[in-house]
Amino acid sequence: MKFYTTDRKWINDDALKEEFDAAEPIGSLRIGNRHLFFRAALKHYAIPFNEILGCFRRIRAVDTKLCCGRGTMEMEYLVVRTATGEAAEIGLPGKRAAQKVMEMLKAKIPDADFTVPAKA
């Protein structure tokens, strides 16, 4: 399995596969001992914890067509910030999963900023 950085460069590290396999899956995301893993399109990405400056949840309202008419669903995303800005927006399976991911990341990266940045 190949892993890439968020700027689409291949990471040549054999230990990543073992860490990925040992990590707990939450949707398309896995939190390892040293990396945050996620899948986007057909690639697997790995972001080292020491590069993550902050994370926050983004909730988007999505209009949908239901059997009884129209409705709005809330979609949860984890936004990861690095020195280059927003490095990734990772879809999560729901509110409980988003809360669990945030708790796990706060334990793994206590120095990171977990607040939503102010709008410019």
Residue pairs with C-beta under 8 A, 6 or more apart in sequence:
1 17
1 20
1 44
2 10
2 11
2 43
2 44
3 10
3 11
3 13
3 16
3 20
3 37
3 44
3 45
3 46
4 10
4 11
4 43
4 44
4 45
4 46
5 11
5 45
5 46
5 47
6 45
6 47
6 82
6 84
6 87
6 88
7 84
8 43
11 46
16 35
16 46
19 32
19 33
19 34
19 35
19 37
20 30
20 32
20 35
20 37
20 44
20 46
22 32
22 33
23 30
23 31
23 32
23 33
23 37
24 30
24 31
26 92
26 93
26 97
26 100
26 101
27 90
27 91
27 92
27 93
27 97
28 38
28 39
28 40
28 90
28 91
29 36
29 37
29 38
29 78
29 90
29 92
29 101
30 36
30 37
30 38
31 37
31 101
31 104
31 105
31 108
34 48
34 49
35 46
35 47
35 48
35 49
36 46
36 47
36 49
36 52
36 80
36 105
37 44
37 45
37 46
38 44
38 45
38 47
38 88
38 90
39 45
40 88
40 90
45 88
47 80
47 82
47 87
47 88
49 108
49 109
51 82
51 83
52 80
52 81
52 82
52 105
52 109
52 112
53 81
53 82
53 83
53 112
53 113
54 80
54 81
54 112
54 113
54 114
54 115
54 117
55 78
55 79
55 80
55 81
55 102
55 105
55 109
55 112
55 114
56 78
56 79
56 81
56 114
56 115
56 116
56 117
57 76
57 77
57 78
57 79
57 98
57 102
58 76
58 77
58 78
58 79
58 89
59 74
59 75
59 76
59 77
60 74
60 75
60 77
61 72
61 73
61 74
61 75
62 72
62 73
62 74
62 75
63 70
63 71
63 72
64 70
64 71
64 72
64 73
65 71
74 95
75 91
76 91
76 92
76 93
76 94
76 95
76 97
76 98
77 89
77 90
77 91
77 92
78 88
78 89
78 90
78 92
78 98
78 101
78 102
79 86
79 88
79 89
79 90
80 86
80 87
80 88
80 89
80 90
81 87
81 113
81 117
92 98
92 101
102 114
105 112
105 114
106 112
106 114
